Amino acid sequence: MLDIELTGYHTKSSITQDVFNRWGPYSAEIESWGFDARNTSRIAAHEIVYGIEHRNDTVMSEYDEGTDLSYWAWDPEIGRFEEEGKVWGAYVQDHWQVTAPLLISVGARYDSYALDQVTYGDDTESDGFSGNAGLVYALTPDLAFSAGYAEAMRGKEVGDAFTLERRPGRITLAPDLDAERVGNAEAGLVYDNGTLRAGASVYQMEIRDVIMDQLGGGPAPQDATYYENVGTLEAGGIELRVGYSWDALRADLFYTTYDSELNGNTVEGYEQIGLANASGDAWNFSLGWTPVPDLELAWNLKHVQDLNDIVVLHRGVEIGWIDELQTVDKPGYTVNDIYLHWTPAEYDGFRLSFAVQNLFDVAYRDHASVADYNHIPDWEGVAGVREAGRDVRLTVAYDF
């Protein structure tokens, strides 16, 4: 049986950095294209999805015309830099409706990664298999239990456009670089009777052989940018929610808590450069009112609890930038947003939206950002950017 689905995409973007008091304009271009081709076969109680996918990424950067390469470039003979990454994947997933209340899903995939540092002639490749298995069991018409385990692998992909250049005789890829291996286990309960809804889920994730460019350069032949396997990231958390709807009103409350550690140390986000980040427990409350079918009003409240005494600068101690570990705090915050959406039935295609985010103009630093290190000597100026203040938006749209 044929039930084929084909998806293709192509994106291209460019950016120019103008450091006017040094090397001047420096341009970058990122281009991606790819496809996914799959078929779905239905055999008895099985729905089997299988296919192939491919992605090709190219990133390029260069000094703009007029720049004195003999002064600014590491190698005056090279002013343009390029990397190309390719990913191929093949997969199969079987959804088996064993009984009316029990659905089992089992799958596997093969991935192949290849990165070519075109300018310098270096490359790295990795490939491997990964699998997954899960189930959903309807304990009652309103209550369902789910559990699953999934693996994945991720090879090295193209780098940041503005870090492609390197010093002569240096390398940016560890010779023994391995692909990341991911394992994620989760389980949950969901209840929904149309009026009352609730849910609880727990998850635990592990990423082995994390690929990262760490702060502080190592000895030659390592360059200032150097991708290597730095260890194991572990993250786990719990999510809870409860909601209720009656007449034109609905209310939902969410609670989230999680921890993440790299080699047993809390991940704060500064030294780990976007790998993950520490956050206090978060509460979200949403209240919606639909007085008439074409008008919706909503209020959202988000409260994030303090997270204090986070031990940091493990990397700094390791490479001798500082003698001992330090601690930082992340103050909690509460933010309110309000929304209005109007879609009048008599004007088909017309939409009006009004929103005020951060209603009370709270000054805060999101916990997804880097904490404030200003109290640590020699780390003055290291702090995440505070979030925007009150944001008022009116949107009018019409679909033809």
NORCOR-V587398 format. One record per residue. SS is DSSP state (H for helix, E for strand, L for the rest). PHI is phi in whole degrees, -180 to 180 (NA if undefined). BURIAL is 1 if it has 24 or more other C-alpha atoms within 12 Angstrom, else 0. Layout:
ss phi burial
SS PHI BURIAL
SS PHI BURIAL
This chain:
ss phi burial
L NA 0
L -108 0
L -143 0
E -87 0
E -129 0
E -118 0
E -133 0
E -133 0
E -154 0
E -152 0
E -132 0
E -148 0
E -142 0
E -141 0
E -149 0
E -124 0
E -106 0
E -116 0
E -91 0
L -64 0
L -95 0
L -134 0
L -88 0
E 84 0
E -64 0
E -139 1
E -106 1
E -141 1
E -141 1
E -125 1
E -131 1
E -135 1
E -147 0
E -177 1
E -155 0
E -136 0
E -122 0
E -139 1
E -132 1
E -118 0
E -114 0
E -115 0
E -129 0
L 54 0
L -92 0
E -108 0
E -119 1
E -111 1
E -110 1
E -147 1
E 179 1
E -132 1
E -144 1
E -147 1
E -138 1
E -125 1
E -117 1
E -128 1
E -127 1
E -137 1
E -142 1
E -161 1
E -71 1
L -72 1
L -57 0
L 105 0
L -73 1
L -80 0
H -65 0
H -65 0
H -100 0
H -101 1
L -80 1
L -62 0
L -124 0
L -63 0
L -86 0
L -126 0
L -121 1
E -131 1
E -134 1
E -147 1
E -132 1
E -133 1
E -122 1
E -130 1
E -131 1
E -117 1
E -142 1
E -133 1
E -147 1
E -147 1
E -139 1
E -111 1
E -104 1
E -113 1
E -84 0
L -63 0
L -138 0
L -55 0
L -90 0
E -116 0
E -118 1
E -115 1
E -125 1
E -136 1
E -154 1
E -151 1
E -150 1
E -122 1
E -126 1
E -132 1
E -112 1
E -141 1
E -121 1
E -118 1
E -85 1
L -55 0
L -64 1
L -107 1
L 78 0
E -96 0
E -156 1
E -149 1
E -136 1
E -157 1
E -157 1
E 172 1
E -103 1
E -145 1
E -134 1
E -153 1
E -153 1
E -160 1
E -148 1
E -129 1
E -125 1
E -83 1
L -69 0
L -144 0
L -59 0
L -108 0
E -125 0
E -132 1
E -111 1
E -135 1
E -155 1
E -168 1
E -139 1
E -136 1
E -112 1
E -156 1
E -130 1
E -136 1
L -86 1
L -69 1
L -111 1
L -59 1
L -89 1
L -67 1
H -59 1
H -90 1
H -124 1
L -79 1
L -71 1
L -143 1
L -74 0
L -57 0
L 80 0
L -107 1
E -128 1
E -116 1
E -121 1
L -62 1
L -59 0
L -103 0
L -62 1
L -107 1
L -73 1
E -73 1
E -120 1
E -114 1
E -131 1
E -135 1
E -116 1
E -151 1
E -149 1
E -163 1
E -125 1
E -131 1
E -125 1
E -157 0
L -107 0
L 95 0
L -118 0
E -101 0
E -136 1
E -156 1
E -159 1
E -146 1
E -145 1
E -135 1
E -143 1
E -142 1
E -123 1
E -135 1
E -118 1
E -93 1
L 58 1
L -56 1
E -95 1
E -156 1
E -96 1
L -80 1
L -65 1
L 82 1
L -73 1
L -92 0
L -70 0
L -57 0
L -91 0
E -66 1
E -92 1
E -59 1
E -98 1
E -149 1
E -90 1
E -147 1
E -83 1
L -111 1
L 134 1
L -120 1
E -101 1
E -122 1
E -140 1
E -151 1
E -165 1
E -132 1
E -127 1
E -128 1
E -151 1
E -148 1
E -148 1
E -149 1
E -125 0
E -150 0
L 51 0
L -94 0
E -109 0
E -143 1
E -140 1
E -139 1
E -126 1
E -123 1
E -134 1
E -135 1
E -139 1
E -155 1
E -133 1
E -140 1
E -136 1
E -111 1
L 54 0
L 86 0
E -108 1
E -57 1
L -88 1
L -98 1
L 119 1
L -81 1
L -71 1
L -87 1
L 49 0
L 84 0
L -63 1
L -167 1
L -159 1
L -84 1
L -145 1
L -71 1
L -59 1
E -118 1
E -119 1
E -129 1
E -123 1
E -128 1
E -128 1
E -122 1
E -137 1
E -118 0
E -64 0
E -136 0
L -57 0
L -100 0
E -132 0
E -128 1
E -117 1
E -146 1
E -132 1
E -120 1
E -124 1
E -124 1
E -122 1
E -114 1
L -76 1
L -56 1
E -135 1
E -117 0
E 58 0
E -80 1
E -78 1
E -134 1
L 69 1
H -62 1
H -66 1
H -60 1
H -67 0
H -59 0
L -102 0
L 84 0
L -75 0
L -151 0
L -81 0
L -144 0
L -66 0
E -125 1
E -128 0
E -133 1
E -119 1
E -124 1
L -63 1
L -76 1
E -159 1
E -132 1
E -127 1
E -115 1
E -130 1
E -129 1
E -139 1
E -140 1
E -128 1
E -126 1
L -130 1
L -61 0
L -64 0
L -75 0
L -123 0
L -59 0
L 94 0
E -88 0
E -138 1
E -128 0
E -130 1
E -132 1
E -142 1
E -126 1
E -97 1
L 57 1
L -52 1
L -98 0
L 55 0
L -76 0
L -92 0
L -154 1
L -113 1
L -60 1
L -68 1
L -75 1
L -95 1
L -73 1
L -70 1
L -90 1
L -104 1
L -62 0
L -81 0
L -96 0
L -55 0
L 76 0
L -115 0
L -60 0
L 97 0
L -87 0
L -169 1
L -68 1
L -73 0
L -68 0
L -71 0
L -64 0
L -77 0
L -57 0
E -125 0
E -109 0
E -136 0
E -122 0
E -123 0
E -121 0
E -139 0
E -139 0
L -96 0
L -84 0
